[in-house]
Amino acid sequence: MQPSESQHQSTRLPVPVVSGRIIKAQDLRDLCGGISDMTLWRWLNDQSLDFPRPIYLGRRRYWRETEVLAWLDAREVAA
């Protein structure tokens, strides 16, 4: 006996909504002015900078573009 359509709908889990694009490390470095891998590593390890944390998909790192842009804007205002 097959479950009805309403039974299928009640067992579905909500899908998290990710707003904006996610970008690769290379795109992030370009967006930040062509910084090196070492500079990115330093920014990630300097707690005082509060640089956006990456999202790991497997062994690859991605960032939310909106978080990076907001971080860059905040740094421009402070300068």
ABEGO torsion letter per residue (X at the ends): XBBBAAAAAAABBBBBBBBEBBBBAAAAAAAAGGBBAAAAAAAAABAAAGBBBBBBBEABBBBBAAAAAAAAAAAAAAX
